[in-house]
Amino acid sequence: MKDIKPWKIVKSELVFNEKWYTLRRDEVELPNGMVLDDYYVSVRPNVVLTFPVTEENEVIFVRQYKHAAGDIFIELPGGVIDEGEDEPLEAAKREMLEETGYTSDDVEFLLDVIDNPTKDTNKIYYYLARNVRKVAEQDLDETENIEVLKVPLKEVEGMIMSGKIHVSGTVALCMLALKKLGA
């Protein structure tokens, strides 16, 4: 196996630090001695994503506009782990409830992944929620306009393969959850 070593951070500074985005500029020394003085890193909060399945084998999705991509997307419910939230599981339950009005007492951690290790610092925590039930109305902030969709479990893979669902984190969690469920 090849000997691969991490880069050494010589200097690091925040160059942009606002509510919605933080950017860090690192000066790094590579194992071969080369120095890069302009390696930019997006400092991002960790995220949770949940695959919620009802007793009727329907998957709860959200449909909403995403400004960076300039389009409307079908995704699984999720969002950032708020400052002060120590447990990703609690953030996953909170996000699912806020975005959809659904909750579950049977939420299983599946995997944590790194979305873009080249430029982003965050992890995504994937959860499978079984027997979800509607207990409230959506509790959205002023920037959100979210439609809740119920999709039969047996249709999810086809929606991915046809491109109707095409956000990477949602695709990955769907495929993982479908395998776990034997669907």
DACOR-V165313 format. One record per residue. N is the residue number from 1. OMEGA is omega as a letter, one per 40 degrees, with the letter a starting at -180 (NA if undefined). NEAR is the number of other C-alpha atoms within 12 Angstrom. Layout:
# DACOR-V165313
n=N omega=OMEGA near=NEAR
n=N omega=OMEGA near=NEAR
This chain:
# DACOR-V165313
n=1 omega=a near=3
n=2 omega=i near=4
n=3 omega=a near=6
n=4 omega=a near=9
n=5 omega=i near=11
n=6 omega=i near=12
n=7 omega=i near=19
n=8 omega=i near=20
n=9 omega=i near=20
n=10 omega=a near=19
n=11 omega=i near=19
n=12 omega=i near=21
n=13 omega=i near=22
n=14 omega=i near=19
n=15 omega=i near=18
n=16 omega=a near=16
n=17 omega=i near=15
n=18 omega=a near=13
n=19 omega=a near=10
n=20 omega=a near=12
n=21 omega=i near=16
n=22 omega=a near=22
n=23 omega=a near=24
n=24 omega=i near=26
n=25 omega=i near=24
n=26 omega=i near=25
n=27 omega=a near=22
n=28 omega=i near=24
n=29 omega=i near=21
n=30 omega=i near=18
n=31 omega=i near=15
n=32 omega=i near=13
n=33 omega=i near=13
n=34 omega=i near=13
n=35 omega=i near=18
n=36 omega=a near=21
n=37 omega=a near=19
n=38 omega=i near=19
n=39 omega=a near=27
n=40 omega=a near=24
n=41 omega=i near=26
n=42 omega=i near=28
n=43 omega=a near=29
n=44 omega=i near=29
n=45 omega=i near=26
n=46 omega=a near=30
n=47 omega=i near=34
n=48 omega=i near=41
n=49 omega=a near=49
n=50 omega=i near=53
n=51 omega=a near=52
n=52 omega=a near=53
n=53 omega=i near=41
n=54 omega=i near=26
n=55 omega=a near=19
n=56 omega=a near=17
n=57 omega=i near=24
n=58 omega=i near=24
n=59 omega=a near=37
n=60 omega=i near=43
n=61 omega=i near=38
n=62 omega=i near=39
n=63 omega=a near=29
n=64 omega=i near=24
n=65 omega=i near=18
n=66 omega=a near=18
n=67 omega=a near=11
n=68 omega=i near=8
n=69 omega=i near=11
n=70 omega=a near=9
n=71 omega=i near=13
n=72 omega=a near=20
n=73 omega=i near=29
n=74 omega=a near=34
n=75 omega=i near=42
n=76 omega=i near=45
n=77 omega=i near=46
n=78 omega=i near=41
n=79 omega=a near=35
n=80 omega=i near=29
n=81 omega=a near=27
n=82 omega=i near=21
n=83 omega=a near=13
n=84 omega=i near=11
n=85 omega=a near=19
n=86 omega=a near=12
n=87 omega=i near=19
n=88 omega=i near=34
n=89 omega=a near=35
n=90 omega=i near=30
n=91 omega=i near=32
n=92 omega=i near=41
n=93 omega=a near=40
n=94 omega=a near=32
n=95 omega=i near=35
n=96 omega=i near=45
n=97 omega=a near=32
n=98 omega=a near=28
n=99 omega=a near=38
n=100 omega=a near=39
n=101 omega=a near=29
n=102 omega=i near=37
n=103 omega=i near=34
n=104 omega=i near=30
n=105 omega=a near=18
n=106 omega=a near=21
n=107 omega=a near=28
n=108 omega=i near=27
n=109 omega=i near=28
n=110 omega=a near=28
n=111 omega=i near=23
n=112 omega=a near=23
n=113 omega=i near=25
n=114 omega=a near=23
n=115 omega=a near=26
n=116 omega=a near=17
n=117 omega=i near=15
n=118 omega=a near=13
n=119 omega=a near=19
n=120 omega=a near=24
n=121 omega=a near=22
n=122 omega=i near=25
n=123 omega=i near=25
n=124 omega=i near=36
n=125 omega=a near=36
n=126 omega=i near=40
n=127 omega=i near=41
n=128 omega=i near=41
n=129 omega=i near=39
n=130 omega=i near=30
n=131 omega=i near=23
n=132 omega=a near=31
n=133 omega=a near=27
n=134 omega=a near=23
n=135 omega=a near=15
n=136 omega=i near=17
n=137 omega=i near=18
n=138 omega=i near=24
n=139 omega=a near=20
n=140 omega=i near=19
n=141 omega=a near=11
n=142 omega=i near=7
n=143 omega=a near=11
n=144 omega=i near=19
n=145 omega=a near=20
n=146 omega=i near=30
n=147 omega=i near=24
n=148 omega=i near=29
n=149 omega=i near=25
n=150 omega=a near=30
n=151 omega=i near=28
n=152 omega=a near=22
n=153 omega=a near=30
n=154 omega=i near=20
n=155 omega=a near=20
n=156 omega=a near=38
n=157 omega=i near=27
n=158 omega=i near=20
n=159 omega=i near=23
n=160 omega=a near=25
n=161 omega=i near=14
n=162 omega=i near=12
n=163 omega=i near=16
n=164 omega=i near=21
n=165 omega=a near=29
n=166 omega=i near=27
n=167 omega=a near=26
n=168 omega=a near=22
n=169 omega=i near=34
n=170 omega=i near=40
n=171 omega=a near=31
n=172 omega=a near=32
n=173 omega=i near=40
n=174 omega=a near=44
n=175 omega=i near=28
n=176 omega=a near=26
n=177 omega=i near=33
n=178 omega=i near=28
n=179 omega=i near=16
n=180 omega=a near=19
n=181 omega=a near=21
n=182 omega=a near=11
n=183 omega=NA near=18
